[in-house]
């Protein structure tokens, strides 16, 4: 990939100094590390966007197949579960 762009950022001098020292200990240029961090971040973002796309796709398919519950039904189910957990916890204390 051609290096055609300059990226300038503001950061605390302590952070810069610590980063530069760590890069030096690793015997690697700071710019190389920043490029790696940026590539990793972009890749993670792409993977997350794809994860969300698949999740929405599955959810839409479930809804189309009639496999869904209303928010009220879900809340009622978890209310019952919380009550049961509390009841079991209180019985354990007795």
TAMO-V396238 format. One record per helix or strand of 2 or more residues. SS is the DSSP state (H for helix, E for strand). FROM is the first residue (numbers start at 1). TO is the last residue. If there is no record, write none. Layout:
BEGIN
SS_FROM_TO, SS_FROM_TO
END
This chain:
BEGIN
H_13_25, H_30_64, H_71_93
END
